[in-house]
Amino acid sequence: MPAWQARRVARQTHRLSKAAAIWVDQQVAHRTTCGPLIVDRFVAQAIATYDPEEHEDREDQSVAGWDVTLTHPDPTDFLGTSHLDATGDTLVLKELYDHVCGIAHQLYLDGDNSPLGVRKIKALGILTGQPTTTGNATVKIYARVEAHDLEPDTLAVGEVEKLGTATLTKIRDWVGHHQVVVQPVLNMARRDAIDSHDPPTWMRDLVHLRDDHCIFPRCHIDARSCDLDHTTPYDQHGPPGQTRPDNLAALCRRHHRAKTTGRWQYWRTPDGDYQWHGPYGTTYLVTDRGTQRV
């Protein structure tokens, strides 16, 4: 590990308990690459896991900063454009944002060719004064908790995909105020194949959970925000069973394009890792421990 990364890990873990710092060290030690984003995630998880009471206190204290503010520019700079800023409950704001994006997309389908940002503002105007035809917006987050932590009066934490760690108290509060869908247990060993191009829901979830993030070298975009790429390109005239978990991988849109144009090529190794070959003769191996140059 480069010295600057080691110093950063030391600074980040200095305020942790000994057990929490040891846990972070164990997570970092076996990785071939460990950038600031990964270390920050490990430290945040250690804080929540080894001192959930403090994490819950911080969640409660953060409520004091909730606010919605509207800022107008100075009169000499005013052009009919102002700034609205909101800080508050994550699910409430995410639900509002997803609803705004849904209306903005419907406006596009209805023929509005304005830029996306302009359509989002129009969507806010619709929400404040007009009924919509987009239906009820559904906010989606994925929270994973251990079954034994669901016992009453248990002070524990769960992982919320894309967001971070939250106490079970916070997750229960979200559950109590929103419609919840409990997903069935997913068999990660399934290898079923289908003949169509698009994978079914269970297969998408399996690949998302397996890859966790974009499998391009050193890319950490969450898998649920990625496309699912056929490692061996799908051929509509090809053999059956081309769409299966071991022929799918999570790629963000940018790196999906890089692969599709042929500038980058990759294949899945027998161990489940991904080996990439770049345009200048570079080769990388992407594993669950990080990226290493071969």
C-alpha positions in Angstrom: 0.0 0.0 0.0 1.4 3.5 -0.8 2.5 5.5 2.2 -0.2 8.2 1.7 -2.9 5.5 1.8 -1.5 3.9 4.9 -1.4 7.4 6.6 -5.0 8.0 5.6 -6.1 4.7 7.1 -4.3 5.5 10.3 -5.9 8.9 10.6 -9.4 7.5 9.8 -9.1 4.7 12.4 -7.4 6.7 15.1 -10.8 7.6 16.8 -12.1 4.1 16.7 -12.1 1.5 19.4 -9.3 -1.1 19.2 -11.8 -3.8 18.1 -13.2 -1.6 15.4 -9.7 -0.5 14.1 -8.7 -4.2 14.0 -11.8 -5.0 11.9 -10.9 -2.2 9.4 -7.3 -3.5 9.2 -8.6 -7.0 8.5 -10.8 -5.7 5.7 -8.1 -3.6 4.1 -5.1 -6.0 4.6 -6.2 -8.6 1.9 -7.1 -6.1 -0.8 -4.8 -5.3 -3.7 -6.2 -1.8 -4.1 -7.8 0.4 -1.4 -8.7 3.9 -2.4 -10.3 6.6 -0.1 -13.9 5.6 -1.0 -13.4 2.0 0.1 -11.6 3.0 3.3 -14.3 5.5 4.2 -17.0 2.8 3.7 -15.1 0.4 6.0 -14.6 3.0 8.7 -18.3 4.1 8.6 -19.4 0.5 8.9 -17.0 -0.1 11.8 -18.3 3.0 13.7 -21.9 1.8 13.3 -21.2 -1.9 14.0 -19.0 -1.4 17.1 -20.8 1.6 18.6 -24.4 1.5 17.4 -25.6 3.7 20.3 -23.3 6.5 19.1 -24.5 5.9 15.5 -28.1 6.2 16.6 -27.4 9.4 18.5 -25.8 10.9 15.4 -28.9 9.9 13.4 -31.1 11.7 16.0 -28.9 14.7 16.1 -28.9 15.0 12.3 -32.7 15.7 12.4 -31.9 19.2 13.9 -30.3 20.1 10.6 -33.4 19.3 8.5 -34.7 22.4 6.6 -35.9 23.6 3.2 -34.6 26.9 2.0 -35.3 29.1 -1.0 -32.6 31.5 -2.1 -33.0 34.3 -4.6 -30.1 36.0 -6.3 -29.4 39.7 -5.8 -31.8 42.0 -7.6 -29.1 43.0 -10.1 -28.6 39.3 -11.0 -32.2 38.1 -10.8 -33.3 36.4 -14.0 -36.3 34.5 -12.8 -34.2 31.7 -11.5 -33.9 30.8 -7.8 -32.3 28.0 -5.8 -34.3 25.5 -3.6 -32.3 23.4 -1.1 -33.7 20.6 1.0 -32.0 18.6 3.8 -34.1 15.9 5.5 -35.1 12.3 5.8 -33.4 10.3 3.0 -36.4 8.3 2.0 -38.7 11.3 1.9 -36.3 13.2 -0.3 -35.5 10.2 -2.5 -39.3 9.6 -3.0 -39.8 13.2 -4.0 -36.8 13.1 -6.4 -37.9 9.8 -8.0 -41.4 11.2 -8.4 -40.0 14.4 -10.1 -37.8 12.3 -12.4 -40.8 10.1 -13.3 -42.9 13.1 -14.3 -40.0 14.6 -16.2 -39.7 11.4 -18.2 -43.4 11.4 -18.9 -43.1 15.0 -20.2 -40.4 13.7 -22.6 -42.6 10.9 -23.8 -45.4 13.4 -24.3 -43.1 15.4 -26.7 -41.3 17.9 -24.4 -37.8 18.1 -25.7 -36.5 20.5 -23.1 -33.3 19.5 -21.2 -33.8 17.1 -18.3 -33.1 19.8 -15.7 -35.8 22.0 -17.2 -38.3 19.2 -17.2 -37.5 18.4 -13.6 -38.5 22.0 -12.6 -41.6 21.7 -14.7 -42.4 18.5 -12.8 -42.1 20.4 -9.5 -44.6 22.9 -10.9 -47.0 20.0 -11.8 -46.6 18.6 -8.3 -47.5 21.9 -6.6 -50.5 22.7 -8.6 -51.7 20.0 -11.0 -52.6 16.4 -10.9 -50.3 13.9 -12.7 -50.9 10.9 -14.8 -47.8 9.0 -13.8 -49.4 7.1 -10.9 -48.0 6.7 -7.4 -44.2 6.9 -7.2 -42.4 4.1 -5.5 -39.2 4.7 -3.7 -36.8 1.8 -3.9 -34.0 1.1 -1.5 -32.4 -2.2 -0.6 -31.7 -2.9 3.1 -30.0 -6.0 4.3 -30.2 -7.1 7.9 -29.3 -10.2 9.8 -32.3 -12.3 10.9 -31.1 -12.5 14.6 -31.0 -8.7 14.7 -34.7 -8.4 14.1 -35.5 -9.5 17.6 -37.4 -6.8 19.6 -35.3 -4.3 21.6 -32.1 -5.3 19.7 -29.8 -2.4 19.0 -28.1 -3.3 15.7 -27.3 -1.9 12.3 -28.2 -2.9 8.7 -26.7 -2.1 5.3 -28.6 0.2 2.9 -27.4 -0.2 -0.6 -25.8 2.9 -2.2 -26.4 4.9 1.0 -24.4 3.2 3.8 -25.2 1.9 7.3 -28.3 2.6 9.3 -29.5 1.5 12.7 -32.4 -0.9 12.9 -34.3 1.9 14.6 -34.0 4.1 11.5 -34.9 1.2 9.2 -37.9 0.3 11.3 -39.0 3.9 11.1 -38.8 3.8 7.3 -40.7 0.5 7.2 -43.4 1.9 9.4 -44.1 4.9 7.1 -43.7 3.3 3.7 -44.9 0.3 1.8 -42.4 -2.6 2.1 -41.8 -5.6 -0.1 -39.9 -8.4 1.5 -37.8 -10.2 -1.1 -37.6 -14.0 -0.9 -34.2 -15.6 -0.1 -32.1 -15.7 -3.3 -30.2 -18.9 -4.0 -26.8 -17.5 -5.2 -25.8 -20.8 -6.6 -28.5 -20.8 -9.3 -27.2 -21.2 -12.8 -30.5 -21.4 -14.8 -30.3 -20.2 -18.4 -33.0 -18.6 -20.5 -33.2 -18.1 -24.3 -34.3 -14.4 -24.4 -31.9 -11.4 -24.2 -33.3 -9.8 -21.0 -32.7 -11.6 -17.7 -35.6 -12.2 -15.3 -35.7 -10.3 -12.0 -34.1 -13.1 -9.9 -31.2 -13.3 -12.3 -30.6 -9.5 -12.3 -30.7 -9.5 -8.5 -28.2 -12.4 -8.4 -25.7 -10.6 -10.6 -26.2 -7.3 -8.7 -25.4 -9.0 -5.4 -22.6 -11.1 -6.8 -20.7 -8.2 -8.6 -21.6 -5.5 -6.1 -20.2 -2.8 -8.4 -19.2 -2.1 -12.0 -16.6 -4.8 -12.8 -14.4 -2.5 -14.9 -10.9 -2.0 -13.3 -11.1 0.4 -10.3 -14.7 1.4 -11.0 -16.9 1.4 -7.9 -20.3 2.5 -9.3 -23.0 0.5 -7.6 -24.2 -2.6 -9.5 -27.8 -1.6 -9.3 -27.0 1.5 -11.3 -25.2 -0.5 -14.0 -26.3 -2.2 -17.2 -26.1 -6.0 -17.3 -23.7 -7.0 -20.1 -23.5 -10.3 -21.8 -19.8 -11.2 -21.4 -20.0 -13.3 -24.6 -22.2 -11.0 -26.8 -25.8 -12.1 -27.3 -26.6 -13.5 -30.7 -30.2 -13.6 -31.6 -29.5 -16.4 -34.1 -27.1 -18.2 -31.7 -27.6 -21.2 -29.4 -30.2 -21.3 -26.6 -29.2 -20.5 -23.0 -27.0 -17.4 -23.7 -28.6 -15.4 -20.9 -27.4 -17.0 -17.6 -25.6 -15.6 -14.5 -22.1 -16.7 -15.5 -22.5 -14.9 -18.9 -23.7 -11.6 -17.3 -21.8 -8.9 -15.6 -22.5 -5.4 -14.1 -21.0 -2.6 -16.2 -21.8 1.1 -15.8 -22.9 2.9 -19.0 -19.5 4.5 -19.7 -17.6 1.2 -19.4 -20.3 -0.7 -21.1 -19.8 1.5 -24.2 -16.0 1.1 -23.9 -16.5 -2.7 -24.1 -19.1 -2.5 -26.9 -16.9 -0.4 -29.1 -14.1 -3.0 -28.7 -11.6 -0.6 -27.0 -11.7 -2.8 -24.0 -12.2 -6.5 -23.8 -12.8 -8.8 -20.9 -13.6 -12.4 -19.9 -14.7 -14.2 -16.8 -12.1 -16.6 -15.3 -13.0 -20.0 -13.9 -12.6 -18.5 -10.4 -15.3 -15.9 -11.1 -12.8 -13.0 -11.5 -12.7 -10.6 -14.5 -9.6 -10.2 -16.7 -9.6 -7.0 -18.8 -7.3 -6.2 -21.8 -7.0 -2.4 -22.6 -6.2 -0.5 -25.8 -2.5 0.0 -25.0 -1.7 -3.6 -24.1 -2.5 -3.2 -20.4 -4.1 -6.1 -18.6 -6.0 -6.0 -15.3 -7.5 -8.6 -13.1 -10.6 -7.5 -11.1 -11.4 -9.7 -8.1 -13.5 -9.2 -5.0 -10.4 -7.9 -3.3 -9.8 -5.1 -5.8 -8.0 -4.5 -9.1 -4.4 -5.6 -9.9 -2.4 -5.0 -13.0 -1.2 -8.2 -14.6 
